């Protein structure tokens, strides 16, 4: 499941023993939408350069799954994922359904 769960805009730092791992989602607060996004990364290469692919997952108003992706040139830490999440522009995100989706996945 998730390593970190945030249901408020206060940042939560994962413990040193539970640092970020590739392909393991964490919840990061999106201040414009007032909800968390499931955020995860995976290392990869583009044109021979090592990069990290960052994925932001959410729910739309029809309860379908939505995601956006970005790339960075280093391995992210939790603070960096929080900053990247806040910068995402997502027009079709439904805050209430996204939060409900996270709560259901915790069960």
C-alpha positions as CSV (number, residue, x, y, z in Angstrom):
1,X,0.0,0.0,0.0
2,X,1.2,3.5,0.8
3,X,4.2,4.5,2.8
4,X,2.8,7.9,3.9
5,X,-0.7,9.1,4.3
6,X,-1.6,12.8,4.5
7,X,-5.1,14.1,4.9
8,X,-4.0,17.7,5.6
9,X,-1.7,20.1,3.9
10,X,1.0,19.6,6.6
11,X,3.9,17.8,5.1
12,X,4.6,14.3,6.5
13,X,8.2,13.1,6.1
14,X,8.6,9.4,5.8
15,X,10.9,7.8,8.4
16,X,14.5,7.0,7.5
17,X,13.7,3.3,7.7
18,X,10.8,3.7,5.3
19,X,12.3,6.0,2.7
20,X,10.9,6.4,-0.8
21,X,11.2,3.3,-3.0
22,X,10.6,3.2,-6.7
23,X,7.0,2.2,-7.7
24,X,5.7,2.5,-4.1
25,X,3.1,5.3,-4.0
26,X,3.0,8.0,-1.4
27,X,0.2,10.5,-0.8
28,X,1.1,14.1,-1.5
29,X,-1.1,17.1,-0.9
30,X,-2.3,19.2,-3.9
31,X,-3.1,22.6,-2.5
32,X,-5.2,23.9,-5.4
33,X,-7.5,20.9,-5.3
34,X,-7.3,20.3,-1.5
35,X,-6.8,16.6,-1.8
36,X,-4.0,14.1,-1.9
37,X,-2.6,12.5,-5.1
38,X,-1.0,9.1,-5.2
39,X,2.5,9.9,-6.4
40,X,5.2,7.4,-7.3
41,X,8.4,7.3,-9.3
42,X,10.4,4.9,-11.3
43,X,14.0,5.3,-12.6
44,X,14.7,5.1,-16.3
45,X,16.7,6.5,-19.1
46,X,15.9,8.9,-21.9
47,X,18.5,9.5,-24.6
48,X,21.1,7.7,-22.5
49,X,20.6,10.0,-19.5
50,X,19.4,8.6,-16.2
51,X,16.1,10.2,-15.1
52,X,13.1,9.6,-12.8
53,X,9.6,9.3,-14.2
54,X,7.1,10.7,-11.7
55,X,3.4,9.7,-11.9
56,X,0.5,11.5,-10.2
57,X,-2.8,9.5,-10.0
58,X,-6.3,10.7,-9.1
59,X,-10.0,10.2,-9.9
60,X,-12.2,12.1,-12.3
61,X,-15.8,13.1,-11.7
62,X,-17.0,9.9,-13.5
63,X,-14.8,7.9,-11.0
64,X,-12.4,6.9,-13.8
65,X,-8.7,6.8,-13.1
66,X,-6.6,9.7,-14.3
67,X,-2.9,10.4,-14.2
68,X,-0.2,12.8,-15.3
69,X,3.5,12.2,-15.6
70,X,6.6,14.3,-15.5
71,X,10.3,13.6,-15.6
72,X,13.2,14.9,-13.4
73,X,16.9,14.4,-13.8
74,X,17.5,13.0,-10.3
75,X,16.0,10.6,-7.7
76,X,13.3,12.4,-5.8
77,X,12.9,12.7,-2.1
78,X,9.6,13.2,-0.4
79,X,9.9,17.0,-0.2
80,X,10.6,17.1,-4.0
81,X,7.5,15.0,-4.7
82,X,5.4,17.4,-2.6
83,X,6.7,20.4,-4.6
84,X,6.1,18.6,-7.9
85,X,2.6,17.7,-6.8
86,X,1.8,21.3,-6.0
87,X,3.0,22.4,-9.4
88,X,0.7,20.0,-11.3
89,X,-2.2,21.5,-13.3
90,X,-5.0,18.9,-13.5
91,X,-8.2,20.1,-15.0
92,X,-10.3,16.9,-14.6
93,X,-9.5,16.0,-11.0
94,X,-12.4,15.4,-8.6
95,X,-11.1,16.1,-5.1
96,X,-13.8,14.2,-3.2
97,X,-13.6,11.0,-5.3
98,X,-9.8,11.1,-5.2
99,X,-9.8,11.2,-1.4
100,X,-12.5,8.5,-1.2
101,X,-10.4,6.3,-3.5
102,X,-7.4,6.7,-1.1
103,X,-9.4,5.8,1.9
104,X,-10.9,2.7,0.2
105,X,-7.4,1.5,-0.8
106,X,-6.2,1.6,2.8
107,X,-8.7,-1.0,3.9
